[in-house]
Amino acid sequence: MVLASAGKKSSLDEWKTVANQLNIVAENLEPAGLKTGYHNHQLEFTPVGGQRPMEILAKLTKPSVMLQLDVGTCLEAGSDPVAWIRANPGRIRSIHCKNWSPETSKGYKVLFGEGAADWKNIFAAPLQTTSIRLPVVKWAPQIQH
């Protein structure tokens, strides 16, 4: 079970509460052989009080809580997905292979391999730190009418 969003939080204490809630869910699911995780968006890589919320979640959640990396939103927030994977060995067990372009006319409307993502190094990084078990490729451009 992956939490897709915790909604906008305005303080580090609110993000600490999210981490605590993820730990509680993990403890409840583990006896049944199930796992939990968190899927990032831009706001988790945007500093709050001088710290990125994803860093709070990584630091305060149990190692069994997966940190599902959304590559496109990580890039859009100005973060480096390869550095994030390497900084969290064993935690990034699935990635959302969504591309993104810094060109305002394109944004997420780029095909896989045409945006800013360095896929070669993104896919190589987990081989050095952990194994990504499920890369999720999604292409969902906005359709103009």
N, C-alpha and C positions, 0 to 999 in steps of 0.2 A: 504494500500500500504506500503510495507516494503522495505526499501533500503537495498539491500544485501551487498553492499560494497561502500565505498567512495573512495576506492583506497588508495595507500600509501601516507601518509601525513608526512612531515618531521618536522612540527612545531606545537606548540599548537595553534597558530593563524589560521593555516589551519583547525584544528579541530573545532575551534570556528566558522569558516565560515560554516562548515558542520552543526553545531548545528543551526546556523541562517537560513540556507537553509531549514532544517527540520521544523523549526518554520513557515517559510513562506508557505511551502507545507501544513502544518497542518491548518493554517488559511484559505487557499484556499479550502481545502477539507471539513472542518467542516460544512459549510453551506449546503453541500449535504449529511450530515450524515456519511461521510467517515472519516477514521483515517489513520494516517501514523505511521511509526515506523522505527527502525534501527536494523539490524541483525549483531551481532558481529562476528569477526573472531579473530585469535591470535593477530593481530596487534593492535586491539583496547584495548587489555589488556596488551600490552607491553608499558612500560613507554616511554614518549617523554618529554624531558625537566623536568624529575622528576615526571610526572603525567601521569596516564593512560588515553588515549583518551576516553574510556568509561565513566570515571568520568567527563570529560569535557562535553560529550553529555548529561549525566544525569543531571548535574548541570545547563546547559544552555538551554536545551530544555523545552518546555511547558510540564506540567504533562500529557497532552493528547497524547504526542508522546510516543508510546510504545517502550520499550527496549526489543527486542526479544533476549532471551539468548540462545546462542549456547553452550551447556554444554561442549561438547568435546573440542572445541577450547579454551574455558575458562580454562579448566583443563590443556590443553597442554601449555598454556601461564603461568601456575603456579598460577593461581588465584583460589579462592574458590567460586564455584557457589552458595552455600548456603549463604555465607556471602554477596554475591552480591544481591541475592534476598531479603534478610533481610534489606540491606542498601537502597533498592529502592522500598519501599512499594507502591503498586498501579501501578508501571511502567512496571513490568514484567508480561505481560498479555498473552504471549505465549512463549513456550520454544522449542528449537530444541533438542530433546532427543537423541543426538548423543554421543555415548560412545567413550572412548579413553583409550589406555593403554600406560604407560610409557616405556614398553618394545619395543625397536626399531624395533624388528621383527614383532610387532603387530600394533602399532599405532592405526589407525582407523579401522583396520581389526579385530575387536572384535564384538561379538554379544552383543545385549542389555543385560546388567547385568554382563558381563564378564570383563569389563574394570575398570577404576579407579573411576567412578562416584558413589557417595553415593546416589542412587536413593531414598531410604527411606527418608532421610533428605531433598533431593532436592524437593520431592513432598510434604513433610510436611511443609517446609518453607513458601510457599505461603498461606497455610491455616492460618498461624499466621500473615501474612502481607497483603495479597491481594488474588485475585482468578485468577489463570491461567485458561484461558478459552479454550486454545487450545494447548495441548502438541503434538508436532510433532515428531513421531518416524521415524528415517531414518536409514537404514542400506545399505550402498553402498560400499562394499569392492572393492578394486582394483582386477581385474581379471588378473591372470598371464597367459600368453600364452606360 
